[in-house]
Amino acid sequence: MTGAANVTIGRVRTVQRIVIVGAGLAGLRAAEELRQAGYDGQLVLVGGEPHLPYDRPPLSKEVMRGERSETTLRPREFFDEKNIELRLGAGAVSVDARLRILSLADGTELGYDELVVATGLVPRRIPGLPDLGGVHVLRSIDESLALRADLAEGKRALIVGAGFIGCELAASMRAGGLDVVLVEPQPTPLASVLGEKIGGLVARLHIGEGVDLRAGVGLTSLLGVGRVAGAVLGDGSEVKVDVVAIGVGSVPVTEWLEGSGVEVDNGVVCDGVGRTTAEHIWAIGDVAAWQLEVGGRKRVEHWSNAGEQAKILAGALTRTGDENRMAQVPYFWSDQYDIKIQALGTVAATDEVHVIKDDGRKFLAYYERDGMLVGVVGGGMAGGVMKMRGKIAAGTPIDEVLEAASP
């Protein structure tokens, strides 16, 4: 086991080594913000993949369209300059919170004073499918490049799951000249996230772009010998396809925390600054269910959230920030064709949805819960979305914003 020496953090206390588990965007942002907050001691970034931290959103867009082949966030020189030790290619397998020892997949152990969990998500798999060439699950840069290598104009692709990843893949593949079949067991794309009313507007967008959308039906089995040649859908129909991309959601990477004393409930349970239920263990990013200022405790699986949480966590961990500061109104976006779909707030499929504008392609909608404005979603209407941040944070009554939106 590698030990750690006491160091000064700011001018407020002494600590030992800080270890961050997860070398994605959230882990990188945590390391950056800790240095920015004045922590000058040992800082270790642990990652299961061999790659330097890279950006994931472009994997289903620019990388898939062939516009980029790598999305590295910082060059290796950055980590040398910031004195951040990289432990790549061996993820965490367990942690002893009492002894403060982290065990890695390569058999090594790391002692820590503070541990930051930033392990993110892994894609769900569909059990029982045959092992065939041409079938892909998208999460890593390697998987994205492998899928891209399988695509060629004139081929027919089946995308299973019309969540954000599935919808973005459909848009990217259509841009590349592929015929696309998009299947989704729910009534519309994004129904579980944005509700069926807005999901219907997203469906309209994809159908207008030539996607063969099959809503209300799932995948039953795949056909082929050695390589996929077709699929049987839940309604009994068969489709001929050359390549399959499965995007049926993701789950938090938390199994390695079993027995650690860290409470897990659809992610790592945290307070409003990232503390978990185990002393000296924090969590950030997609894996972390933070207590939000608006909307209760929730995991926010989006890019901008990682940077915001990192700043708050670093301030709390180093005691240089505001302990009462909590994560602000969640924000996320998804690029599909020429439309940027943006959302502010804690939108839910069960909310009452008020469509304020709809020109047949672009749209703007307010989300109501218990008589209050809790979120706004827009497609191609950035101004209409962003101006509502203050009203969502203030808990504005829905009647007030609807009246203001009336012509």
C-alpha positions as MATLAB code, in Angstrom:
seq = 'MTGAANVTIGRVRTVQRIVIVGAGLAGLRAAEELRQAGYDGQLVLVGGEPHLPYDRPPLSKEVMRGERSETTLRPREFFDEKNIELRLGAGAVSVDARLRILSLADGTELGYDELVVATGLVPRRIPGLPDLGGVHVLRSIDESLALRADLAEGKRALIVGAGFIGCELAASMRAGGLDVVLVEPQPTPLASVLGEKIGGLVARLHIGEGVDLRAGVGLTSLLGVGRVAGAVLGDGSEVKVDVVAIGVGSVPVTEWLEGSGVEVDNGVVCDGVGRTTAEHIWAIGDVAAWQLEVGGRKRVEHWSNAGEQAKILAGALTRTGDENRMAQVPYFWSDQYDIKIQALGTVAATDEVHVIKDDGRKFLAYYERDGMLVGVVGGGMAGGVMKMRGKIAAGTPIDEVLEAASP';
ca = [
       0.000    0.000    0.000;
       1.165    3.479   -0.831;
       1.099    5.870    2.123;
       0.598    9.632    2.276;
       2.164   12.501    4.144;
       0.393   15.386    5.867;
       0.148   18.558    3.803;
      -1.404   21.959    4.240;
      -4.655   22.753    2.486;
      -5.139   26.491    2.168;
      -4.437   27.978    5.616;
      -7.146   26.137    7.501;
      -6.085   22.571    8.215;
      -3.744   19.701    7.365;
      -4.846   16.689    5.342;
      -3.348   13.685    3.596;
      -3.652   12.481    0.031;
      -6.906   13.068   -1.865;
      -7.822   10.254   -4.256;
     -10.427   10.725   -6.994;
     -11.947    7.525   -8.394;
     -13.111    8.041  -11.955;
     -11.059    9.745  -14.674;
     -13.927   11.227  -16.652;
     -15.198   14.780  -16.814;
     -16.397   14.893  -13.187;
     -13.148   13.453  -11.818;
     -11.064   15.864  -13.882;
     -13.151   18.855  -12.830;
     -12.825   17.817   -9.173;
      -9.031   17.698   -9.501;
      -8.935   21.087  -11.230;
     -11.178   22.739   -8.648;
      -9.225   21.296   -5.724;
      -6.037   22.863   -7.076;
      -7.914   26.101   -7.726;
      -9.170   26.079   -4.127;
      -5.598   25.994   -2.844;
      -5.011   22.312   -2.180;
      -1.309   21.708   -2.901;
      -0.901   18.177   -1.554;
      -0.939   14.746   -3.158;
      -3.760   14.342   -5.650;
      -4.364   11.028   -7.411;
      -6.799   10.443  -10.276;
      -7.788    6.785  -10.759;
      -9.427    5.535  -13.967;
     -10.453    2.133  -15.280;
      -9.766    3.046  -18.911;
      -6.209    3.560  -20.216;
      -7.103    6.902  -21.823;
      -6.556   10.381  -20.464;
      -9.833   11.974  -19.322;
     -11.994   12.630  -22.366;
     -15.355   14.174  -23.210;
     -18.259   11.763  -23.755;
     -21.053   13.872  -25.337;
     -19.269   14.078  -28.726;
     -19.144   10.263  -28.959;
     -22.688   10.055  -30.311;
     -22.322   13.184  -32.439;
     -19.026   14.543  -33.809;
     -17.128   11.266  -33.399;
     -19.954    9.275  -34.973;
     -20.096   11.678  -37.905;
     -16.345   11.339  -38.462;
     -15.587   14.942  -37.521;
     -13.375   13.944  -34.557;
     -11.518   10.795  -33.524;
     -10.493   11.809  -30.015;
     -12.019   14.052  -27.366;
      -9.232   14.327  -24.770;
      -9.980   17.117  -22.302;
      -6.427   17.871  -21.115;
      -2.991   16.841  -22.472;
      -0.663   14.814  -20.278;
       1.475   17.900  -19.663;
      -1.441   19.452  -17.786;
      -1.356   16.713  -15.152;
       2.390   17.082  -14.770;
       2.071   20.845  -14.345;
      -0.713   20.508  -11.769;
       1.080   17.655   -9.973;
      -1.847   15.280  -10.456;
      -0.818   11.624  -10.350;
      -2.608    9.466  -12.918;
      -3.474    5.830  -12.200;
      -5.107    4.716  -15.447;
      -6.148    1.294  -16.678;
      -7.106   -0.117  -13.273;
     -10.389    0.923  -11.690;
     -11.455    0.636   -8.052;
     -12.752   -2.720   -6.829;
     -13.384   -1.962   -3.132;
     -12.779    0.544   -0.366;
     -12.209    0.127    3.356;
     -13.688    3.322    4.762;
     -12.468    2.571    8.306;
      -8.821    2.153    7.323;
      -9.149    4.548    4.364;
      -7.705    2.110    1.845;
      -8.752    1.908   -1.798;
      -8.122   -1.365   -3.669;
      -7.579   -1.300   -7.426;
      -8.142   -3.902  -10.134;
      -4.379   -4.373  -10.634;
      -3.966   -5.482   -7.011;
      -2.489   -2.253   -5.676;
      -3.839   -0.362   -2.682;
      -3.949    3.376   -2.090;
      -4.236    5.069    1.255;
      -6.256    8.259    1.289;
      -7.371   11.013    3.592;
     -10.329   12.096    1.447;
     -11.889   10.026   -1.331;
     -13.983   11.464   -4.154;
     -16.221    9.016   -6.046;
     -16.692   10.015   -9.707;
     -17.190    6.617  -11.342;
     -20.114    7.650  -13.543;
     -22.349    5.187  -15.352;
     -22.206    1.985  -17.380;
     -24.691    1.103  -20.154;
     -27.457   -1.381  -19.462;
     -27.232   -4.576  -21.469;
     -30.088   -6.588  -22.932;
     -29.761  -10.131  -21.572;
     -30.016  -13.151  -23.843;
     -28.855  -11.575  -27.090;
     -26.449  -13.646  -29.224;
     -22.827  -12.528  -29.501;
     -22.790  -11.188  -33.057;
     -20.528   -8.831  -34.938;
     -22.021   -5.465  -35.732;
     -23.782   -5.105  -32.362;
     -22.574   -2.174  -30.257;
     -23.177   -0.499  -26.913;
     -21.968    3.097  -26.747;
     -20.193    4.506  -23.697;
     -16.446    4.688  -24.301;
     -14.332    6.268  -27.040;
     -13.245    2.778  -28.126;
     -16.868    1.674  -28.499;
     -17.723    4.831  -30.429;
     -14.871    4.327  -32.892;
     -15.784    0.663  -33.337;
     -19.390    1.601  -34.133;
     -18.269    4.311  -36.548;
     -16.051    1.836  -38.371;
     -19.121   -0.343  -38.938;
     -21.127    2.407  -40.595;
     -21.223    3.216  -44.278;
     -23.634    5.125  -46.470;
     -26.435    2.891  -47.689;
     -26.286    0.539  -44.721;
     -29.280    0.055  -42.480;
     -28.882    0.590  -38.761;
     -31.124   -0.451  -35.906;
     -31.005    1.713  -32.792;
     -32.597    0.165  -29.726;
     -33.751    2.820  -27.280;
     -34.846    6.371  -28.060;
     -33.298    8.145  -25.099;
     -30.816   10.965  -25.603;
     -28.039    8.654  -26.839;
     -30.357    6.797  -29.209;
     -31.838    9.993  -30.616;
     -28.412   11.575  -31.096;
     -27.135    8.438  -32.806;
     -30.153    8.431  -35.116;
     -29.459   12.049  -36.094;
     -25.750   11.372  -36.666;
     -26.411    8.249  -38.734;
     -28.993    9.991  -40.888;
     -26.427   12.738  -41.531;
     -24.093    9.988  -42.751;
     -26.626    8.666  -45.244;
     -27.723    5.559  -43.362;
     -31.232    4.181  -43.228;
     -32.197    4.161  -39.553;
     -34.769    2.121  -37.667;
     -35.291    3.490  -34.153;
     -37.244    1.303  -31.740;
     -38.506    2.380  -28.328;
     -40.776    0.375  -25.985;
     -42.311    3.556  -24.578;
     -44.971    5.516  -26.491;
     -42.514    8.195  -27.649;
     -38.808    8.997  -27.622;
     -37.632   10.459  -24.301;
     -41.012    9.705  -22.689;
     -39.438    8.685  -19.365;
     -37.425   11.930  -19.184;
     -39.521   14.652  -20.803;
     -42.965   13.052  -20.884;
     -45.053   11.883  -23.824;
     -46.197   15.328  -24.965;
     -42.664   16.608  -25.622;
     -41.592   13.127  -26.654;
     -44.165   13.392  -29.418;
     -42.523   16.580  -30.686;
     -39.139   14.837  -30.681;
     -40.708   11.923  -32.581;
     -42.013   14.386  -35.177;
     -38.495   15.757  -35.633;
     -36.985   12.322  -36.335;
     -39.795   11.153  -38.592;
     -39.405   14.367  -40.574;
     -35.730   13.522  -41.062;
     -36.559   10.100  -42.488;
     -36.077    7.876  -39.430;
     -38.231    4.734  -39.336;
     -39.460    5.225  -35.767;
     -41.175    2.242  -34.120;
     -42.552    3.483  -30.794;
     -44.295    1.188  -28.344;
     -42.203   -1.785  -29.450;
     -38.940   -3.277  -28.246;
     -36.312   -5.719  -29.434;
     -37.035   -9.442  -29.026;
     -34.050  -11.088  -30.703;
     -31.278  -10.644  -33.232;
     -30.747  -12.712  -36.378;
     -27.553  -13.730  -38.088;
     -24.624  -16.137  -38.053;
     -21.404  -14.565  -36.866;
     -22.680  -11.105  -37.764;
     -26.041   -9.447  -37.263;
     -28.325   -9.560  -40.302;
     -31.697   -8.681  -38.827;
     -33.860   -8.308  -35.775;
     -37.213   -9.491  -34.496;
     -39.235   -6.813  -32.758;
     -41.777   -7.115  -29.981;
     -44.719   -6.869  -32.389;
     -43.423   -9.893  -34.325;
     -42.086   -7.924  -37.268;
     -38.623   -8.534  -38.698;
     -36.236   -5.900  -39.989;
     -33.086   -6.424  -42.015;
     -30.160   -4.483  -40.572;
     -26.390   -4.334  -41.009;
     -25.496   -2.820  -37.650;
     -27.170   -2.473  -34.242;
     -26.594    0.154  -31.543;
     -28.135   -0.499  -28.139;
     -28.912    2.490  -25.933;
     -31.361    1.363  -23.265;
     -30.080    3.510  -20.435;
     -27.258    3.383  -17.922;
     -26.744    2.522  -14.273;
     -24.429    4.132  -11.684;
     -21.104    2.398  -11.062;
     -21.450    1.684   -7.332;
     -20.960   -2.062   -6.837;
     -17.379   -1.531   -5.637;
     -18.735    0.494   -2.681;
     -20.556   -2.506   -1.181;
     -19.725   -2.871    2.503;
     -18.107    0.563    2.684;
     -20.857    2.275    4.657;
     -21.643    4.544    1.701;
     -25.415    4.609    1.190;
     -26.474    3.842   -2.360;
     -29.982    4.444   -3.693;
     -29.938    4.787   -7.482;
     -26.549    6.414   -7.082;
     -24.426    7.532   -4.158;
     -26.567    9.408   -1.627;
     -25.054   12.846   -0.865;
     -25.862   16.054    0.936;
     -25.883   19.401   -0.861;
     -22.087   19.647   -1.166;
     -21.211   16.036   -2.049;
     -20.647   14.360    1.329;
     -21.737   10.736    1.477;
     -22.895    8.765    4.513;
     -19.342    7.533    5.146;
     -16.758    9.826    6.689;
     -14.114   11.232    4.326;
     -15.915    9.948    1.206;
     -17.528   12.324   -1.281;
     -19.262   11.828   -4.638;
     -19.720   13.897   -7.757;
     -21.133   13.690  -11.283;
     -23.476   11.142  -12.850;
     -22.987    8.613  -10.038;
     -23.946   11.057   -7.274;
     -27.462   11.823   -6.001;
     -27.014   15.301   -4.501;
     -29.518   17.217   -2.433;
     -30.531   20.026   -4.792;
     -31.729   23.497   -3.938;
     -34.810   22.842   -6.079;
     -36.319   19.400   -6.633;
     -34.996   17.260   -3.761;
     -32.216   14.675   -4.048;
     -31.406   13.659   -7.590;
     -28.711   12.423   -9.924;
     -28.160   14.883  -12.766;
     -26.548   13.076  -15.696;
     -25.382   16.052  -17.680;
     -22.161   17.779  -18.667;
     -22.566   21.176  -17.027;
     -23.497   19.614  -13.699;
     -20.021   18.102  -13.261;
     -18.269   21.463  -13.240;
     -20.777   23.078  -10.920;
     -20.621   20.225   -8.417;
     -16.813   20.141   -8.578;
     -16.565   23.779   -7.545;
     -18.987   23.290   -4.630;
     -17.336   20.050   -3.465;
     -13.829   21.490   -3.623;
     -14.905   24.474   -1.559;
     -16.521   22.266    1.076;
     -13.680   19.748    1.214;
     -11.031   22.427    1.605;
     -13.274   24.594    3.789;
     -12.693   27.521    1.472;
     -16.238   27.605    0.068;
     -19.742   28.312    1.276;
     -21.056   25.288    3.184;
     -24.618   26.438    2.535;
     -24.162   26.605   -1.221;
     -25.996   23.827   -3.048;
     -26.211   22.760   -6.670;
     -28.294   25.210   -8.656;
     -31.041   24.649  -11.199;
     -30.035   21.604  -13.322;
     -29.390   22.231  -17.005;
     -28.792   19.890  -19.917;
     -28.977   19.827  -23.691;
     -28.983   17.425  -26.607;
     -28.052   18.232  -30.219;
     -30.276   16.495  -32.773;
     -30.024   17.560  -36.423;
     -30.102   21.373  -36.435;
     -32.118   21.527  -33.184;
     -30.584   21.954  -29.734;
     -32.987   20.535  -27.156;
     -32.374   22.298  -23.832;
     -33.871   21.753  -20.400;
     -33.716   23.708  -17.169;
     -34.995   22.430  -13.844;
     -36.046   19.050  -12.483;
     -38.417   18.052  -15.263;
     -40.241   14.741  -14.871;
     -42.466   12.646  -17.109;
     -45.289   12.992  -14.573;
     -45.307   16.821  -14.644;
     -48.080   18.821  -16.260;
     -46.644   20.149  -19.528;
     -47.716   23.429  -21.122;
     -46.523   23.883  -24.700;
     -46.053   27.645  -25.107;
     -44.673   27.739  -28.656;
     -44.605   25.213  -31.482;
     -43.914   26.090  -35.105;
     -43.876   22.518  -36.359;
     -40.175   21.993  -35.630;
     -39.069   24.303  -32.820;
     -40.913   24.358  -29.516;
     -40.978   25.687  -25.949;
     -42.743   24.098  -22.962;
     -43.161   24.824  -19.241;
     -43.331   22.021  -16.676;
     -45.723   22.310  -13.716;
     -45.705   20.380  -10.443;
     -47.939   21.202   -7.466;
     -48.922   24.478   -9.100;
     -45.314   25.674   -9.479;
     -42.950   26.099  -12.418;
     -40.301   23.382  -12.001;
     -38.729   23.273  -15.447;
     -38.677   24.406  -19.037;
     -37.755   22.492  -22.183;
     -37.138   24.002  -25.585;
     -36.127   22.773  -28.986;
     -34.250   25.434  -30.950;
     -35.373   28.166  -28.539;
     -32.357   28.888  -26.350;
     -33.488   32.354  -25.281;
     -36.880   31.164  -24.143;
     -35.284   28.446  -22.027;
     -32.446   30.323  -20.377;
     -34.474   33.352  -19.286;
     -36.552   31.091  -17.011;
     -33.678   30.056  -14.710;
     -34.496   32.666  -12.064;
     -38.205   31.872  -12.066;
     -37.548   28.156  -11.611;
     -35.110   28.801   -8.767;
     -37.642   31.119   -7.098;
     -40.456   28.566   -7.260;
     -42.720   30.809   -9.336;
     -46.430   29.829   -9.548;
     -47.255   28.385  -12.959;
     -50.225   30.739  -13.422;
     -47.866   33.711  -13.250;
     -45.564   32.479  -16.022;
     -48.443   31.278  -18.197;
     -50.086   34.690  -17.943;
     -46.821   36.372  -18.910;
     -46.483   34.028  -21.905;
     -49.981   34.752  -23.201;
     -50.087   36.849  -26.386;
];
